[in-house]
Amino acid sequence: MKAGLSAGAGTGDGPGQASAPAGVEPRGRADGPAAPGSPDAARDTAGGPETDAGPEGAPAPGRRNLVAATVGNALEWYDWNVYALMAPFFATKFFVAGGVGTALMSSLAVFAVGFVARPVGGLVMGVISDRRGRRTAMLVSIALMAAGSLIIGLTPDYGTVGVLAPVLLVTARLVQGLSAGGEFAAAAAYLVESAPTGRKGLYSSFLYIGNLAGTLLASGLGALLALLLEHDAMQSWGWRIPFIVGGVAALVLGVLRRGMDETLGGEARRAAARDGLFAPLRRNARAVLTLCGLTAGATVVYYTWIVGLPARATAEAGVSRGHALLATTLAQLALLAALPAAGMLADRIGPRRMVMVFAGGFAVAGVPLHALAGVSFGGLLTAEITGLLLFSGYGATAALVMAELFPRGARGTGIGLPYAATVAAFGGTAPYVGLWASDHAPDMAFPAYVAVLCAVTFLVARFRLAPDRPAPPPARGPHARG
């Protein structure tokens, strides 16, 4: 099974937190009312200027923060995705009634439980991010993911502890869902807030770089173990290795994250702590709807291209599962290489244009690309690479676009719950909707559905995001941050 089933700093008020650099000027705004969905509009909705104590500067050194955030994010998505890969091996260890098929279905149902928990995690971890800081939220997030992985990897099977085994499995997956739901918002805000001047697009791209790296790492380790171990060994104990490796590595990475600089000033955190739980969402309702509109098309594309297209090629073109996996892996590697370039391009031409290229491209080419994937291995590979290269326009800029929809002190909550809920509603269901449509609807009904959602995303980007402005040139020197 493919692992893709699933990756402003003011002044700190605690020891070791960096002060905002001197000489950094806050970004200006054009005279007149703010464009809907723009950062200024979000601040207007919040009732005042940006809620941090200082200009939108980042702590120094930015590169250390970038590495800690990205590597931790990659490990989060490794731990999240490895469950789907190992489920066929451990299913009968936790679920014994009804045979192998029933056990596998039960284990995959537990996988879905994680998606249900993600919106809750988005809200809870978003609140922690705004009230306690980005670093604290990311530390809690990686600790939860480590705990979930270690519980799964170390839990005795049904034959040893009885019904406690599936209970612990469900509990661990819920914990992982809470972690995955909260990681995105905290990491997105942190990457944008810690970016140097003129490099916000580049830093934004590392959100999906971490996601993809974690997914590919999970796939690679799973494939390596399957090659090195006999099937009986994999079912007996080999499946535990990826969980234990991920859990231990997450604990080690937690130490690295402890050294990250905080990007949310104390004044903003104290203001958020005085706010109601859902107040940031109500106050920024237009920005929330904008985020959902941008996410709906993108998440359906991602899960369709990672999960749905390989299944279509296997069913309709006779492509072997191995070759389908190869095509998807090569396309993900192409996306991984394209993301930083797309981020740097966004710094030159603006993130709004990049999102519009992605959404407009899929609105026009989504249906023929989907049809091409069902022709042959070559057609699948072409469709996968073309589609994911188009997706890079969104993947590289998602963190930046979403963060700038909200005032700084509301970014965790503003991104967390709406994003996680939209992914669960549209992305998590995309493979199943596609499967249902292939049996009960006209042949091109599902790809047309994907194209329509992308057209909606295009319109949202066109009319709800602020027009792009040229980014300032990158700052020179180790402490020049913007």
C-alpha positions as CSV (number, residue, x, y, z in Angstrom):
1,M,0.0,0.0,0.0
2,K,1.4,3.4,-0.9
3,A,2.5,5.5,2.0
4,G,0.9,8.6,0.5
5,L,-2.3,7.5,2.1
6,S,-1.5,9.4,4.7
7,A,4.3,16.0,6.2
8,G,6.8,37.2,13.2
9,A,9.0,37.2,15.5
10,G,8.8,39.9,18.0
11,T,11.0,39.8,21.0
12,G,11.0,36.6,23.0
13,D,10.2,36.8,26.7
14,G,12.2,33.8,27.9
15,P,15.9,32.8,28.3
16,G,17.7,32.1,25.1
17,Q,15.1,33.7,22.8
18,A,16.5,36.0,20.2
19,S,15.5,39.7,20.0
20,A,14.1,41.1,16.8
21,P,17.0,42.4,14.6
22,A,17.5,46.1,14.5
23,G,16.9,48.1,11.4
24,V,14.1,45.9,10.0
25,E,11.2,47.9,8.7
26,P,7.6,46.5,8.8
27,R,6.0,45.8,5.5
28,G,4.0,48.7,4.3
29,R,0.5,48.6,2.7
30,A,-1.0,50.5,-0.1
31,D,-3.4,53.3,0.7
32,G,-7.0,52.4,0.7
33,P,-8.9,49.4,1.9
34,A,-7.1,46.1,2.1
35,A,-7.7,43.4,-0.5
36,P,-9.9,40.5,0.7
37,G,-7.8,37.7,2.1
38,S,-4.7,39.8,2.2
39,P,-2.5,40.0,5.4
40,D,-3.8,43.6,5.9
41,A,-7.4,42.5,5.6
42,A,-6.7,39.8,8.2
43,R,-5.3,42.4,10.5
44,D,-8.2,44.7,9.8
45,T,-10.6,41.8,10.7
46,A,-8.7,41.3,13.9
47,G,-9.4,44.9,14.8
48,G,-5.9,46.4,14.7
49,P,-2.3,46.1,13.5
50,E,-0.4,42.9,13.5
51,T,-0.6,41.5,17.0
52,D,3.1,40.9,17.6
53,A,5.3,43.3,19.5
54,G,7.6,44.0,16.6
55,P,8.1,43.9,12.9
56,E,7.9,40.7,11.0
57,G,11.5,39.6,11.6
58,A,12.9,36.2,12.1
59,P,15.3,35.0,14.8
60,A,18.9,34.3,13.9
61,P,20.3,32.0,12.7
62,G,17.5,31.1,10.4
63,R,19.2,28.1,8.9
64,R,19.3,26.2,12.1
65,N,15.6,26.8,12.7
66,L,14.8,25.8,9.1
67,V,16.6,22.4,9.6
68,A,15.0,21.7,12.9
69,A,11.5,22.5,11.7
70,T,11.9,20.6,8.4
71,V,13.6,17.5,9.8
72,G,11.0,17.3,12.6
73,N,8.2,17.7,10.0
74,A,9.7,14.9,7.9
75,L,9.8,12.6,10.8
76,E,6.2,13.4,11.8
77,W,5.0,12.4,8.3
78,Y,7.3,9.3,8.3
79,D,5.6,8.1,11.6
80,W,2.1,9.0,10.2
81,N,2.5,7.2,6.9
82,V,4.4,4.1,8.1
83,Y,1.2,2.7,9.6
84,A,-0.5,2.3,6.2
85,L,2.6,0.5,4.9
86,M,2.9,-2.0,7.8
87,A,-0.8,-2.7,8.2
88,P,-0.9,-5.8,6.0
89,F,1.9,-7.3,8.1
90,F,0.5,-6.6,11.6
91,A,-3.3,-6.8,11.0
92,T,-3.7,-10.3,12.3
93,K,-1.7,-9.5,15.4
94,F,-4.3,-7.1,16.7
95,F,-7.5,-8.3,15.1
96,V,-8.2,-12.1,15.1
97,A,-11.9,-12.5,14.3
98,G,-13.1,-13.0,10.8
99,G,-9.9,-13.9,9.0
100,V,-7.1,-12.0,7.3
101,G,-9.3,-9.8,5.1
102,T,-11.4,-8.7,8.0
103,A,-8.3,-8.0,10.1
104,L,-6.8,-5.9,7.4
105,M,-10.0,-3.9,7.0
106,S,-10.1,-3.4,10.8
107,S,-6.5,-2.1,10.8
108,L,-7.2,0.3,7.9
109,A,-10.3,1.5,9.8
110,V,-8.0,2.4,12.6
111,F,-5.9,4.3,10.0
112,A,-9.0,6.3,9.2
113,V,-9.5,7.1,12.9
114,G,-6.3,9.2,12.7
115,F,-8.0,11.4,10.0
116,V,-11.0,11.9,12.4
117,A,-8.6,13.1,15.1
118,R,-6.7,15.5,12.9
119,P,-9.2,18.4,13.1
120,V,-9.3,18.1,16.9
121,G,-5.5,18.1,16.8
122,G,-5.6,21.2,14.5
123,L,-7.7,23.1,17.0
124,V,-5.8,22.0,20.2
125,M,-2.3,22.3,18.8
126,G,-3.3,25.6,17.1
127,V,-4.4,27.1,20.4
128,I,-1.1,25.9,22.0
129,S,0.8,27.5,19.1
130,D,-0.8,30.9,19.6
131,R,-0.8,30.9,23.4
132,R,2.4,29.1,24.2
133,G,4.5,29.6,21.0
134,R,5.3,27.8,17.8
135,R,8.3,26.0,19.4
136,T,6.2,24.6,22.2
137,A,3.5,23.4,19.8
138,M,6.0,21.6,17.7
139,L,7.6,20.0,20.7
140,V,4.3,18.7,21.9
141,S,3.4,17.6,18.4
142,I,6.6,15.5,17.9
143,A,6.3,14.1,21.4
144,L,2.8,12.9,20.7
145,M,3.9,11.3,17.4
146,A,6.8,9.6,19.1
147,A,4.5,8.2,21.8
148,G,2.0,6.9,19.3
149,S,4.7,5.1,17.2
150,L,6.4,3.6,20.3
151,I,3.0,2.4,21.6
152,I,2.3,0.6,18.3
153,G,5.8,-0.8,18.0
154,L,5.9,-2.2,21.5
155,T,2.3,-3.3,22.2
156,P,2.0,-7.1,22.6
157,D,-0.3,-8.9,20.2
158,Y,-3.8,-10.1,20.8
159,G,-2.7,-13.5,21.8
160,T,-0.7,-12.1,24.7
161,V,-2.9,-9.3,26.1
162,G,-6.2,-9.9,24.5
163,V,-8.6,-7.0,23.7
164,L,-6.1,-4.6,25.2
165,A,-4.0,-4.9,22.0
166,P,-6.5,-3.3,19.6
167,V,-7.5,-0.8,22.3
168,L,-3.9,0.4,22.6
169,L,-3.6,0.5,18.7
170,V,-6.6,2.7,18.4
171,T,-5.4,5.0,21.2
172,A,-2.0,5.3,19.6
173,R,-3.5,6.2,16.3
174,L,-5.7,8.8,17.9
175,V,-2.6,10.3,19.5
176,Q,-0.9,10.4,16.1
177,G,-3.9,12.0,14.5
178,L,-3.8,14.8,17.1
179,S,-0.1,15.3,16.4
180,A,-0.5,15.3,12.6
181,G,-3.4,17.7,12.8
182,G,-1.4,20.2,14.8
183,E,2.0,20.0,13.1
184,F,1.0,21.6,9.9
185,A,-0.2,24.9,11.3
186,A,2.6,25.3,13.8
187,A,5.3,24.4,11.2
188,A,3.7,26.6,8.5
189,A,3.6,29.7,10.7
190,Y,7.1,29.0,12.0
191,L,8.7,28.6,8.6
192,V,7.2,31.8,7.3
193,E,8.0,33.8,10.5
194,S,11.6,32.6,10.6
195,A,12.3,33.3,6.9
196,P,15.0,35.9,5.9
197,T,13.9,38.9,3.9
198,G,13.0,37.9,0.3
199,R,13.1,34.2,1.1
200,K,9.6,33.5,2.5
201,G,8.6,31.5,-0.6
202,L,11.7,29.3,-0.3
203,Y,11.2,28.7,3.4
204,S,7.5,28.0,2.8
205,S,8.4,25.3,0.3
206,F,10.1,23.3,3.1
207,L,6.8,22.4,4.6
208,Y,6.0,20.0,1.8
209,I,9.6,19.1,1.4
210,G,9.5,17.6,4.9
211,N,6.1,16.0,4.1
212,L,7.5,14.3,1.0
213,A,10.8,13.3,2.5
214,G,9.0,11.6,5.4
215,T,6.7,9.8,3.0
216,L,9.5,8.6,0.8
217,L,11.6,7.5,3.9
218,A,8.7,5.4,5.2
219,S,8.2,3.8,1.7
220,G,12.0,3.1,1.4
221,L,12.4,1.5,4.8
222,G,9.3,-0.6,4.3
223,A,10.5,-1.8,0.9
224,L,14.0,-2.5,2.3
225,L,12.6,-4.6,5.2
226,A,10.3,-6.5,2.9
227,L,13.3,-7.4,0.7
228,L,15.7,-8.3,3.6
229,L,13.3,-10.3,5.8
230,E,11.2,-13.4,5.1
231,H,7.4,-12.8,5.0
232,D,7.0,-14.8,8.3
233,A,9.7,-12.6,10.0
234,M,8.0,-9.4,8.8
235,Q,4.6,-10.6,10.2
236,S,6.2,-11.8,13.5
237,W,8.5,-8.9,14.4
238,G,9.8,-7.0,11.4
239,W,6.8,-4.7,11.1
240,R,7.7,-3.3,14.5
241,I,11.1,-1.9,13.4
242,P,9.8,1.1,11.5
243,F,7.6,2.2,14.4
244,I,10.4,1.9,17.0
245,V,12.9,3.6,14.7
246,G,10.5,6.4,14.1
247,G,9.6,6.8,17.8
248,V,13.2,6.9,19.0
249,A,14.2,9.3,16.2
250,A,11.3,11.6,17.1
251,L,12.6,11.7,20.7
252,V,16.0,12.6,19.4
253,L,14.6,15.3,17.1
254,G,12.7,16.7,20.0
255,V,16.0,17.7,21.5
256,L,16.9,19.5,18.3
257,R,13.6,21.3,18.3
258,R,14.2,22.5,21.9
259,G,17.1,24.6,20.5
260,M,14.8,26.4,18.0
261,D,14.2,30.1,18.5
262,E,10.7,31.2,19.2
263,T,9.0,33.4,16.5
264,L,5.9,34.5,18.4
265,G,6.5,37.3,20.8
266,G,5.3,37.3,24.4
267,E,2.8,40.1,23.9
268,A,1.1,38.2,21.1
269,R,0.9,35.0,23.2
270,R,-0.6,36.8,26.2
271,A,-3.2,38.5,24.0
272,A,-4.1,35.1,22.5
273,A,-4.4,33.6,26.0
274,R,-7.1,36.1,26.8
275,D,-9.1,35.2,23.7
276,G,-11.9,32.7,23.5
277,L,-11.3,29.3,22.0
278,F,-13.1,30.0,18.7
279,A,-12.8,33.7,18.7
280,P,-9.9,33.8,16.2
281,L,-12.0,31.7,13.8
282,R,-15.1,33.9,14.1
283,R,-13.1,37.1,13.9
284,N,-11.3,35.9,10.7
285,A,-14.2,34.1,9.2
286,R,-13.4,35.3,5.6
287,A,-9.8,34.2,5.9
288,V,-11.0,30.8,7.2
289,L,-13.3,30.3,4.1
290,T,-10.5,31.5,1.8
291,L,-8.2,28.9,3.3
292,C,-10.8,26.1,2.9
293,G,-11.3,27.1,-0.7
294,L,-7.6,27.0,-1.4
295,T,-7.1,23.7,0.3
296,A,-10.1,21.8,-1.1
297,G,-8.8,21.5,-4.7
298,A,-5.1,21.0,-3.7
299,T,-5.8,18.2,-1.2
300,V,-8.0,16.3,-3.6
301,V,-5.3,16.5,-6.3
302,Y,-2.6,15.3,-3.9
303,Y,-4.4,12.3,-2.6
304,T,-5.7,11.4,-6.1
305,W,-2.3,11.6,-7.7
306,I,-0.5,9.7,-4.9
307,V,-3.2,7.1,-4.2
308,G,-5.9,7.1,-6.9
309,L,-3.9,7.2,-10.2
310,P,-1.7,4.2,-9.4
311,A,-4.8,2.2,-8.6
312,R,-6.5,3.3,-11.8
313,A,-3.4,2.3,-13.9
314,T,-3.4,-1.1,-12.2
315,A,-7.1,-1.7,-12.7
316,E,-7.5,-0.3,-16.3
317,A,-4.1,-0.6,-18.0
318,G,-2.8,-3.7,-16.4
319,V,0.2,-1.9,-14.9
320,S,1.7,-4.0,-12.1
321,R,1.6,-2.7,-8.6
322,G,5.4,-2.6,-8.6
323,H,5.5,-0.4,-11.7
324,A,2.6,1.8,-10.4
325,L,4.6,2.3,-7.2
326,L,7.7,3.1,-9.2
327,A,5.9,5.8,-11.2
328,T,4.5,7.4,-8.1
329,T,7.8,7.4,-6.4
330,L,9.6,8.9,-9.4
331,A,6.9,11.6,-9.6
332,Q,7.3,12.4,-5.8
333,L,11.1,12.7,-6.3
334,A,10.4,15.1,-9.2
335,L,8.1,17.2,-6.9
336,L,10.7,17.1,-4.1
337,A,13.3,18.6,-6.5
338,A,10.8,21.2,-7.9
339,L,9.6,22.5,-4.6
340,P,12.6,24.8,-3.6
341,A,12.7,26.1,-7.2
342,A,9.0,26.9,-7.1
343,G,9.5,28.6,-3.7
344,M,12.3,30.8,-5.1
345,L,10.1,31.6,-8.1
346,A,7.3,32.6,-5.7
347,D,9.7,35.0,-4.1
348,R,10.2,36.7,-7.5
349,I,6.6,36.7,-9.0
350,G,4.5,36.2,-5.9
351,P,2.7,33.2,-4.3
352,R,-0.8,34.1,-5.7
353,R,0.4,33.6,-9.2
354,M,1.9,30.2,-8.3
355,V,-1.4,29.0,-6.7
356,M,-3.3,30.2,-9.8
357,V,-0.9,28.3,-12.2
358,F,-1.5,25.1,-10.1
359,A,-5.3,25.5,-9.9
360,G,-5.8,26.7,-13.4
361,G,-3.5,24.0,-14.8
362,F,-5.5,21.3,-13.2
363,A,-8.9,22.8,-14.0
364,V,-7.9,22.6,-17.7
365,A,-5.6,19.5,-17.8
366,G,-6.8,17.4,-14.9
367,V,-9.3,15.4,-16.9
368,P,-7.0,14.5,-19.8
369,L,-4.1,13.7,-17.3
370,H,-6.4,11.4,-15.4
371,A,-7.4,9.6,-18.6
372,L,-3.8,9.3,-19.7
373,A,-2.9,7.5,-16.4
374,G,-5.2,4.7,-17.4
375,V,-3.5,3.9,-20.7
376,S,-0.1,2.4,-19.9
377,F,2.9,2.7,-17.6
378,G,4.3,5.5,-19.7
379,G,0.9,7.3,-19.5
380,L,0.8,6.9,-15.8
381,L,4.4,8.2,-15.4
382,T,3.7,11.2,-17.6
383,A,0.5,12.0,-15.8
384,E,2.1,11.6,-12.4
385,I,5.1,13.8,-13.1
386,T,3.1,16.5,-14.9
387,G,0.5,16.7,-12.3
388,L,2.9,16.8,-9.3
389,L,5.0,19.5,-11.0
390,L,1.9,21.6,-11.4
391,F,1.1,20.8,-7.7
392,S,4.5,22.4,-6.7
393,G,2.9,25.8,-7.3
394,Y,0.6,25.2,-4.4
395,G,3.0,23.0,-2.3
396,A,5.8,25.6,-2.3
397,T,3.5,28.5,-1.3
398,A,0.8,26.9,0.9
399,A,2.5,27.8,4.2
400,L,3.1,31.4,3.1
401,V,-0.3,32.0,1.7
402,M,-2.1,30.5,4.7
403,A,0.1,32.3,7.3
404,E,-0.5,35.7,5.7
405,L,-4.2,35.3,5.8
406,F,-4.2,35.7,9.5
407,P,-2.8,38.1,12.1
408,R,0.3,36.6,13.7
409,G,-1.3,35.7,17.1
410,A,-4.1,33.8,15.3
411,R,-2.2,31.8,12.8
412,G,-2.1,28.6,14.8
413,T,-5.8,28.4,15.4
414,G,-6.7,30.0,12.1
415,I,-4.8,27.5,10.0
416,G,-5.0,24.4,12.3
417,L,-8.7,23.5,12.5
418,P,-9.9,24.7,9.0
419,Y,-7.0,23.0,7.2
420,A,-7.2,19.7,9.0
421,A,-11.0,19.6,8.6
422,T,-10.8,20.4,4.8
423,V,-8.1,17.7,4.3
424,A,-10.2,15.1,6.2
425,A,-13.4,16.0,4.2
426,F,-11.9,16.3,0.7
427,G,-8.4,14.7,0.7
428,G,-8.9,11.8,3.0
429,T,-12.1,10.7,1.1
430,A,-10.7,11.3,-2.4
431,P,-9.5,7.7,-3.1
432,Y,-12.8,6.3,-1.9
433,V,-14.9,8.8,-3.8
434,G,-12.9,7.9,-6.9
435,L,-13.4,4.2,-6.4
436,W,-17.1,4.7,-5.9
437,A,-17.4,6.9,-9.0
438,S,-15.6,4.3,-11.1
439,D,-18.5,1.8,-10.4
440,H,-21.5,4.1,-10.1
441,A,-20.8,7.2,-12.3
442,P,-19.7,8.1,-15.9
443,D,-16.1,7.4,-16.6
444,M,-14.8,10.9,-16.3
445,A,-17.1,12.0,-13.5
446,F,-14.5,11.9,-10.8
447,P,-11.7,13.7,-12.7
448,A,-14.3,16.3,-13.6
449,Y,-15.1,16.7,-9.9
450,V,-11.3,17.2,-9.3
451,A,-11.2,19.8,-12.1
452,V,-14.2,21.7,-10.7
453,L,-12.6,21.9,-7.2
454,C,-9.4,23.2,-8.8
455,A,-11.5,25.8,-10.7
456,V,-12.9,26.9,-7.3
457,T,-9.4,27.1,-5.9
458,F,-8.4,29.2,-8.9
459,L,-11.3,31.6,-8.3
460,V,-10.6,31.9,-4.6
461,A,-6.9,32.7,-5.3
462,R,-7.9,35.2,-8.0
463,F,-10.4,37.1,-6.1
464,R,-9.6,36.5,-2.4
465,L,-5.8,36.7,-2.2
466,A,-4.0,40.1,-2.4
467,P,-2.3,40.9,-5.6
468,D,1.3,39.9,-5.7
469,R,4.0,42.4,-4.9
470,P,7.6,42.0,-5.8
471,A,9.6,40.6,-2.8
472,P,12.4,42.7,-1.5
473,P,15.9,41.5,-2.5
474,P,17.4,38.9,-0.2
475,A,19.2,40.4,2.7
476,R,23.0,40.2,3.0
477,G,24.8,39.0,6.1
478,P,24.0,36.4,8.7
479,H,21.7,38.5,10.8
480,A,19.7,40.3,8.1
481,R,16.2,39.0,8.5
482,G,12.9,40.3,7.2
